[in-house]
Amino acid sequence: MEQLDMFLSSAKEDPSKLEREFFEDFCSLLKDSDDFAMRNVGLDDITFNENKTYSVVKFRSFLAFRLHLRGKKYYIAVPTIVSKELSANNDWYQIKSEPSFIRIPLYSVAIDKALFSDILLPILLSTIDRCQKEFDCCSRYLDCSNAKMCIHPDPSFAIKCGYKKTLESGTIFFGKNRNVV
């Protein structure tokens, strides 16, 4: 009981401490995620910024979610654009002052496997997928078509490829696996 009191008092002195620890746990789980590894991006693309009333988790310049582990209500605020990634049984809600976000209440500051795999990971993957393409394809388009996936060795280059997103959707325009007439 004394340890919990000491922890809560230190969290009051540094309100974003719980959020930083939550983010560190989140990154640890990402390292072991095959779904994250398949996106061919690195953990250094995931950032954490502290604000006055909440912290922000981003993929590059794209907001993945806001983390609020301060005061009496703990929640994750997610852009409404990714709400389709959330299962219907989540007890998320929206408030009038933040119409472009939905809130997902947290009943614990710990990340369990269900919270990670059912909510946090789908939100992050959707955020990665929203990343805008910067070019249609590179010189490896034929090799990528034959492999049915992007084979570019540089993840930060590959994430900007429009054809990579096309391949991930199952459409192949070139090579022996071409499925578009």
Backbone as CSV, one residue per row, in Angstrom:
resi,resn,N_x,N_y,N_z,CA_x,CA_y,CA_z,C_x,C_y,C_z
1,MET,0.827,-1.189,0.000,0.000,0.000,0.000,0.877,1.261,0.000
2,GLU,1.967,1.217,0.775,2.871,2.363,0.826,3.497,2.641,-0.536
3,GLN,3.848,1.560,-1.263,4.445,1.729,-2.589,3.465,2.402,-3.535
4,LEU,2.202,2.000,-3.478,1.182,2.612,-4.339,1.028,4.090,-4.006
5,ASP,0.989,4.432,-2.723,0.884,5.833,-2.318,2.082,6.642,-2.812
6,MET,3.295,6.072,-2.700,4.488,6.772,-3.185,4.414,6.967,-4.698
7,PHE,3.937,5.934,-5.410,3.834,6.024,-6.862,2.818,7.098,-7.260
8,LEU,1.664,7.101,-6.609,0.632,8.082,-6.950,1.072,9.500,-6.605
9,SER,1.808,9.677,-5.501,2.274,11.017,-5.166,3.322,11.491,-6.156
10,SER,4.195,10.581,-6.644,5.186,10.995,-7.652,4.494,11.290,-8.981
11,ALA,3.394,10.591,-9.287,2.645,10.862,-10.514,1.953,12.225,-10.423
12,LYS,1.563,12.651,-9.205,0.959,13.976,-9.041,1.985,15.074,-9.279
13,GLU,3.227,14.822,-8.857,4.294,15.797,-9.082,4.671,15.874,-10.556
14,ASP,4.610,14.753,-11.265,4.928,14.680,-12.686,3.751,13.977,-13.370
15,PRO,2.728,14.747,-13.753,1.501,14.133,-14.252,1.674,13.285,-15.513
16,SER,2.715,13.510,-16.280,2.882,12.734,-17.507,3.720,11.467,-17.298
17,LYS,4.130,11.209,-16.060,4.961,10.037,-15.769,4.256,8.743,-16.168
18,LEU,2.991,8.596,-15.795,2.236,7.393,-16.154,2.144,7.245,-17.672
19,GLU,1.967,8.360,-18.351,1.849,8.322,-19.806,3.161,7.903,-20.461
20,ARG,4.281,8.382,-19.947,5.586,7.971,-20.481,5.808,6.473,-20.280
21,GLU,5.458,5.980,-19.099,5.617,4.554,-18.817,4.685,3.717,-19.700
22,PHE,3.470,4.205,-19.907,2.517,3.535,-20.794,3.098,3.446,-22.202
23,PHE,3.667,4.551,-22.689,4.272,4.586,-24.018,5.446,3.613,-24.121
24,GLU,6.276,3.550,-23.103,7.409,2.618,-23.099,6.927,1.167,-23.169
25,ASP,5.869,0.853,-22.425,5.287,-0.498,-22.483,4.710,-0.778,-23.869
26,PHE,4.070,0.217,-24.444,3.504,0.101,-25.791,4.608,-0.219,-26.805
27,CYS,5.713,0.492,-26.728,6.833,0.257,-27.649,7.437,-1.128,-27.457
28,SER,7.488,-1.592,-26.225,7.999,-2.943,-25.963,7.123,-3.994,-26.640
29,LEU,5.831,-3.806,-26.587,4.917,-4.741,-27.245,5.019,-4.637,-28.762
30,LEU,5.252,-3.424,-29.276,5.405,-3.253,-30.719,6.589,-4.045,-31.260
31,LYS,7.682,-4.085,-30.489,8.884,-4.808,-30.920,8.575,-6.265,-31.235
32,ASP,7.625,-6.858,-30.504,7.300,-8.276,-30.663,6.124,-8.514,-31.605
33,SER,5.595,-7.462,-32.199,4.403,-7.595,-33.033,4.767,-7.891,-34.490
34,ASP,4.289,-9.020,-34.997,4.505,-9.357,-36.412,3.770,-8.385,-37.324
35,ASP,2.566,-7.955,-36.917,1.794,-7.010,-37.741,2.534,-5.693,-37.909
36,PHE,3.176,-5.236,-36.849,3.957,-3.995,-36.932,5.194,-4.220,-37.799
37,ALA,5.854,-5.354,-37.624,7.055,-5.656,-38.401,6.743,-5.729,-39.892
38,MET,5.561,-6.225,-40.248,5.176,-6.336,-41.660,5.024,-4.978,-42.328
39,ARG,4.797,-3.925,-41.535,4.645,-2.584,-42.118,5.995,-2.013,-42.532
40,ASN,7.062,-2.675,-42.108,8.408,-2.281,-42.523,8.751,-0.851,-42.088
41,VAL,8.370,-0.507,-40.861,8.737,0.785,-40.280,9.455,0.526,-38.961
42,GLY,10.160,1.521,-38.471,10.912,1.356,-37.243,10.269,2.038,-36.054
43,LEU,10.696,1.644,-34.869,10.193,2.272,-33.649,10.570,3.748,-33.576
44,ASP,11.644,4.135,-34.256,12.035,5.542,-34.228,11.046,6.424,-34.988
45,ASP,10.135,5.818,-35.760,9.072,6.570,-36.427,7.904,6.869,-35.490
46,ILE,7.884,6.212,-34.321,6.816,6.399,-33.334,7.340,7.371,-32.285
47,THR,6.638,8.483,-32.113,7.107,9.497,-31.163,6.091,9.752,-30.068
48,PHE,6.585,10.299,-28.985,5.783,10.609,-27.808,6.067,12.055,-27.418
49,ASN,5.021,12.877,-27.340,5.166,14.277,-26.923,4.213,14.562,-25.774
50,GLU,4.726,15.255,-24.791,3.910,15.628,-23.631,3.314,17.013,-23.845
51,ASN,2.030,17.139,-23.542,1.345,18.424,-23.564,0.874,18.748,-22.156
52,LYS,0.184,19.852,-22.020,-0.254,20.292,-20.698,-1.282,19.348,-20.065
53,THR,-2.223,18.842,-20.877,-3.288,18.019,-20.311,-3.296,16.573,-20.792
54,TYR,-2.466,16.234,-21.758,-2.389,14.871,-22.268,-1.064,14.711,-23.010
55,SER,-0.747,13.486,-23.379,0.424,13.212,-24.205,-0.043,12.694,-25.553
56,VAL,0.818,12.813,-26.557,0.462,12.463,-27.922,1.416,11.392,-28.437
57,VAL,0.856,10.375,-29.073,1.638,9.344,-29.737,1.410,9.513,-31.235
58,LYS,2.514,9.654,-31.979,2.426,9.899,-33.422,3.239,8.878,-34.197
59,PHE,2.808,8.652,-35.431,3.634,7.988,-36.414,4.073,9.090,-37.365
60,ARG,5.355,9.413,-37.329,5.906,10.553,-38.060,5.084,11.789,-37.719
61,SER,4.438,12.416,-38.677,3.661,13.619,-38.362,2.174,13.309,-38.158
62,PHE,1.781,12.033,-38.233,0.379,11.642,-38.113,0.042,11.250,-36.683
63,LEU,-0.989,11.855,-36.141,-1.441,11.540,-34.793,-2.053,10.146,-34.756
64,ALA,-1.536,9.296,-33.895,-2.129,7.972,-33.692,-3.192,8.050,-32.592
65,PHE,-2.797,8.565,-31.419,-3.763,8.739,-30.332,-3.224,9.692,-29.279
66,ARG,-4.141,10.236,-28.507,-3.803,11.040,-27.329,-3.948,10.136,-26.116
67,LEU,-3.093,10.331,-25.162,-3.103,9.523,-23.963,-3.343,10.434,-22.763
68,HIS,-4.394,10.153,-22.027,-4.744,10.969,-20.859,-4.799,10.064,-19.628
69,LEU,-3.728,10.101,-18.843,-3.652,9.315,-17.605,-3.420,10.266,-16.438
70,ARG,-4.217,11.293,-16.385,-4.094,12.326,-15.354,-5.470,12.572,-14.746
71,GLY,-5.491,12.997,-13.517,-6.761,13.296,-12.876,-7.560,12.037,-12.591
72,LYS,-8.871,12.164,-12.663,-9.747,11.049,-12.298,-10.126,10.164,-13.479
73,LYS,-10.089,10.689,-14.695,-10.478,9.908,-15.867,-9.249,9.546,-16.694
74,TYR,-9.103,8.249,-16.954,-8.043,7.765,-17.825,-8.683,7.351,-19.150
75,TYR,-8.116,7.823,-20.255,-8.670,7.450,-21.553,-7.644,7.652,-22.660
76,ILE,-7.947,7.052,-23.800,-7.209,7.270,-25.034,-8.167,8.002,-25.955
77,ALA,-7.713,9.094,-26.558,-8.523,9.817,-27.536,-7.969,9.503,-28.924
78,VAL,-8.851,9.035,-29.793,-8.472,8.561,-31.114,-9.170,9.403,-32.174
79,PRO,-8.455,9.800,-33.233,-9.134,10.531,-34.316,-10.297,9.703,-34.864
80,THR,-11.418,10.353,-35.121,-12.603,9.636,-35.595,-12.341,8.895,-36.900
81,ILE,-11.365,9.335,-37.665,-11.058,8.683,-38.940,-10.640,7.227,-38.754
82,VAL,-10.119,6.874,-37.592,-9.712,5.488,-37.353,-10.731,4.708,-36.527
83,SER,-11.883,5.309,-36.241,-12.873,4.621,-35.414,-13.367,3.326,-36.056
84,LYS,-13.295,3.224,-37.385,-13.715,1.989,-38.055,-12.807,0.817,-37.699
85,GLU,-11.610,1.112,-37.187,-10.670,0.064,-36.798,-11.016,-0.546,-35.438
86,LEU,-11.913,0.083,-34.721,-12.247,-0.384,-33.381,-13.438,-1.325,-33.427
87,SER,-13.379,-2.368,-32.623,-14.490,-3.313,-32.586,-15.712,-2.658,-31.960
88,ALA,-16.865,-3.131,-32.345,-18.125,-2.518,-31.929,-18.378,-2.643,-30.430
89,ASN,-17.738,-3.580,-29.759,-18.024,-3.765,-28.337,-17.227,-2.837,-27.424
90,ASN,-16.417,-1.966,-27.986,-15.707,-1.003,-27.142,-16.699,0.025,-26.607
91,ASP,-16.499,0.438,-25.365,-17.414,1.426,-24.785,-16.865,2.837,-24.969
92,TRP,-16.526,3.157,-26.218,-16.003,4.470,-26.539,-17.147,5.470,-26.651
93,TYR,-16.777,6.725,-26.514,-17.780,7.787,-26.556,-17.154,9.048,-27.149
94,GLN,-18.003,9.989,-27.487,-17.540,11.245,-28.062,-18.092,12.386,-27.212
95,ILE,-17.317,13.475,-27.113,-17.809,14.636,-26.388,-17.905,15.811,-27.358
96,LYS,-18.815,16.715,-27.072,-19.081,17.838,-27.983,-17.866,18.740,-28.192
97,SER,-17.039,18.901,-27.172,-15.900,19.816,-27.293,-14.764,19.238,-28.144
98,GLU,-14.817,17.946,-28.443,-13.811,17.303,-29.297,-14.504,16.439,-30.351
99,PRO,-15.171,17.055,-31.318,-15.944,16.270,-32.290,-15.102,15.418,-33.235
100,SER,-13.816,15.706,-33.342,-12.978,14.918,-34.251,-12.239,13.792,-33.534
101,PHE,-12.608,13.521,-32.283,-11.990,12.440,-31.514,-13.056,11.592,-30.839
102,ILE,-12.730,10.330,-30.664,-13.529,9.472,-29.797,-12.646,9.081,-28.620
103,ARG,-13.270,8.875,-27.499,-12.534,8.516,-26.289,-12.805,7.069,-25.924
104,ILE,-11.739,6.399,-25.561,-11.824,5.015,-25.110,-11.388,4.999,-23.656
105,PRO,-12.297,4.722,-22.742,-11.927,4.745,-21.325,-10.935,3.633,-20.978
106,LEU,-10.001,3.959,-20.101,-9.052,2.982,-19.577,-9.365,2.775,-18.109
107,TYR,-9.412,1.530,-17.706,-9.728,1.218,-16.319,-8.489,0.804,-15.546
108,SER,-7.354,0.835,-16.233,-6.071,0.492,-15.624,-4.993,1.242,-16.397
109,VAL,-3.866,1.512,-15.753,-2.764,2.167,-16.456,-1.830,1.138,-17.089
110,ALA,-2.133,-0.133,-16.911,-1.307,-1.189,-17.502,-1.860,-1.567,-18.875
111,ILE,-0.964,-1.928,-19.781,-1.384,-2.393,-21.102,-1.464,-3.909,-21.063
112,ASP,-2.666,-4.440,-21.199,-2.790,-5.884,-21.305,-2.837,-6.262,-22.785
113,LYS,-2.783,-7.551,-23.064,-2.732,-8.013,-24.452,-3.988,-7.609,-25.226
114,ALA,-5.143,-7.623,-24.599,-6.383,-7.258,-25.289,-6.364,-5.783,-25.677
115,LEU,-5.947,-4.914,-24.783,-5.874,-3.486,-25.089,-4.896,-3.255,-26.233
116,PHE,-3.775,-3.947,-26.202,-2.777,-3.778,-27.252,-3.294,-4.298,-28.591
117,SER,-3.744,-5.559,-28.624,-4.093,-6.174,-29.907,-5.451,-5.732,-30.446
118,ASP,-6.401,-5.384,-29.582,-7.738,-5.004,-30.048,-7.895,-3.511,-30.307
119,ILE,-7.083,-2.685,-29.647,-7.274,-1.237,-29.754,-6.019,-0.520,-30.229
120,LEU,-4.947,-0.586,-29.460,-3.762,0.224,-29.761,-3.079,-0.156,-31.066
121,LEU,-2.867,-1.437,-31.299,-2.195,-1.853,-32.529,-3.018,-1.521,-33.775
122,PRO,-4.323,-1.834,-33.819,-5.109,-1.448,-35.009,-5.114,0.063,-35.261
123,ILE,-5.135,0.857,-34.200,-5.098,2.311,-34.358,-3.773,2.734,-34.981
124,LEU,-2.667,2.201,-34.468,-1.355,2.560,-35.013,-1.207,2.092,-36.463
125,LEU,-1.629,0.870,-36.759,-1.510,0.359,-38.124,-2.359,1.186,-39.096
126,SER,-3.534,1.594,-38.659,-4.370,2.454,-39.494,-3.697,3.801,-39.723
127,THR,-3.037,4.311,-38.713,-2.309,5.575,-38.843,-1.165,5.433,-39.834
128,ILE,-0.453,4.330,-39.760,0.642,4.072,-40.710,0.084,3.982,-42.129
129,ASP,-1.036,3.288,-42.279,-1.634,3.126,-43.603,-2.154,4.445,-44.173
130,ARG,-2.489,5.392,-43.299,-2.947,6.709,-43.763,-1.806,7.575,-44.273
131,CYS,-0.584,7.167,-44.005,0.577,7.934,-44.434,0.499,8.143,-45.943
132,GLN,0.614,9.369,-46.362,0.447,9.691,-47.774,1.618,9.191,-48.606
133,LYS,1.288,8.743,-49.808,2.336,8.333,-50.732,3.033,9.566,-51.281
134,GLU,4.293,9.423,-51.583,5.048,10.527,-52.162,5.410,10.252,-53.608
135,PHE,5.279,8.986,-54.026,5.531,8.627,-55.419,4.745,7.353,-55.710
136,ASP,4.530,7.059,-57.004,3.726,5.897,-57.377,4.478,4.578,-57.237
137,CYS,5.700,4.496,-57.746,6.491,3.285,-57.599,7.956,3.602,-57.887
138,CYS,8.819,2.684,-57.536,10.251,2.872,-57.788,10.705,1.868,-58.851
139,SER,11.973,1.787,-59.057,12.512,0.909,-60.096,12.362,-0.572,-59.754
140,ARG,11.951,-0.902,-58.545,11.799,-2.302,-58.130,10.373,-2.819,-58.313
141,TYR,9.535,-2.092,-59.045,8.119,-2.437,-59.150,7.895,-3.860,-59.663
142,LEU,8.706,-4.337,-60.600,8.528,-5.677,-61.148,8.894,-6.738,-60.106
143,ASP,10.000,-6.529,-59.401,10.392,-7.454,-58.334,9.356,-7.461,-57.212
144,CYS,8.831,-6.293,-56.890,7.790,-6.205,-55.856,6.535,-6.953,-56.305
145,SER,6.156,-6.787,-57.560,4.983,-7.486,-58.099,5.161,-8.990,-58.012
146,ASN,6.340,-9.478,-58.389,6.594,-10.919,-58.349,6.621,-11.456,-56.924
147,ALA,7.048,-10.625,-55.972,7.076,-11.027,-54.566,5.738,-10.786,-53.868
148,LYS,4.820,-10.077,-54.536,3.496,-9.716,-54.000,3.600,-8.802,-52.782
149,MET,4.723,-8.103,-52.664,4.926,-7.176,-51.550,6.114,-6.274,-51.870
150,CYS,6.210,-5.178,-51.160,7.336,-4.273,-51.353,8.610,-4.942,-50.835
151,ILE,9.642,-4.904,-51.650,10.904,-5.533,-51.250,12.017,-4.514,-51.058
152,HIS,11.661,-3.240,-51.085,12.690,-2.212,-50.942,13.344,-2.341,-49.565
153,PRO,14.670,-2.324,-49.491,15.355,-2.545,-48.215,15.284,-1.371,-47.232
154,ASP,14.942,-0.179,-47.706,14.896,0.994,-46.832,13.455,1.266,-46.407
155,PRO,13.112,0.973,-45.149,11.730,1.142,-44.690,11.206,2.576,-44.824
156,SER,12.038,3.561,-44.572,11.560,4.946,-44.652,11.283,5.354,-46.096
157,PHE,11.918,4.717,-47.052,11.646,4.962,-48.473,10.391,4.190,-48.885
158,ALA,10.309,2.941,-48.468,9.210,2.063,-48.877,7.851,2.562,-48.394
159,ILE,7.790,3.160,-47.211,6.504,3.599,-46.666,5.879,4.708,-47.508
160,LYS,6.676,5.386,-48.318,6.193,6.493,-49.143,5.690,6.035,-50.509
161,CYS,5.804,4.740,-50.793,5.468,4.204,-52.110,3.975,3.925,-52.238
162,GLY,3.381,4.461,-53.283,1.964,4.218,-53.548,1.694,2.787,-53.990
163,TYR,2.611,2.197,-54.749,2.411,0.830,-55.236,2.454,-0.179,-54.093
164,LYS,3.203,0.125,-53.052,3.246,-0.740,-51.867,1.845,-0.885,-51.279
165,LYS,1.124,0.232,-51.181,-0.242,0.198,-50.655,-1.166,-0.588,-51.590
166,THR,-0.942,-0.452,-52.891,-1.733,-1.193,-53.869,-1.489,-2.696,-53.711
167,LEU,-0.232,-3.096,-53.564,0.103,-4.506,-53.367,-0.525,-5.043,-52.078
168,GLU,-0.498,-4.249,-51.021,-1.069,-4.683,-49.747,-2.568,-4.898,-49.851
169,SER,-3.213,-4.203,-50.795,-4.659,-4.388,-50.982,-4.956,-5.618,-51.838
170,GLY,-3.905,-6.254,-52.401,-4.089,-7.464,-53.189,-4.104,-7.246,-54.692
171,THR,-3.956,-6.011,-55.122,-3.948,-5.699,-56.543,-2.509,-5.676,-57.047
172,ILE,-2.263,-6.435,-58.129,-0.916,-6.513,-58.697,-1.006,-6.153,-60.175
173,PHE,-0.317,-5.099,-60.571,-0.394,-4.586,-61.939,0.632,-5.198,-62.887
174,PHE,1.726,-5.750,-62.378,2.834,-6.174,-63.235,3.307,-7.575,-62.877
175,GLY,4.144,-8.141,-63.747,4.851,-9.377,-63.455,4.012,-10.634,-63.556
176,LYS,4.586,-11.724,-63.076,3.957,-13.039,-63.202,2.693,-13.185,-62.361
177,ASN,2.521,-12.338,-61.337,1.346,-12.400,-60.463,0.268,-11.388,-60.810
178,ARG,0.411,-10.739,-61.950,-0.538,-9.705,-62.376,-1.973,-10.240,-62.287
179,ASN,-2.839,-9.472,-61.630,-4.229,-9.890,-61.512,-5.197,-8.799,-61.986
180,VAL,-4.670,-7.829,-62.718,-5.486,-6.751,-63.285,-5.381,-6.844,-64.799
181,VAL,-6.533,-6.854,-65.444,-6.524,-6.929,-66.913,-6.516,-5.562,-67.513
